[in-house]
Amino acid sequence: MTENRVTFTRIGRQGGRDGSPAPEPIVRALSGEQLANSIAMYARRFLASPSFEVVYDTETGRGFILAGFHTAGEFTVTAAAQTGGA
């Protein structure tokens, strides 16, 4: 299985125009909906809103986090490494 590296441009106010650094990248051996759920669990700590949605386009490797009618974050997903297994 391929490990995916998720690099965030920003989540909430982290990595925003105020000059704060973007959240650290995460690496997960997941794909599709499972990866989106993992991103949501990670992003929750950076967001003031308890209600948000992660949208991930597997074809482009890009995604964003929606909170209400606003974009609360942006990220890209790239292959990090192959893990063992069949």
HELIX and SHEET records of a PDB file:
HELIX    1   1 GLY A   32  ALA A   43  1                                  12    
HELIX    2   2 ARG A   44  PHE A   46  5                                   3    
SHEET    1   A 5 ILE A  26  ARG A  28  0                                        
SHEET    2   A 5 THR A   2  ILE A  11 -1                                        
SHEET    3   A 5 HIS A  70  GLN A  82 -1                                        
SHEET    4   A 5 ARG A  62  ALA A  67 -1                                        
SHEET    5   A 5 GLU A  53  ASP A  57 -1                                        
END                                                                             
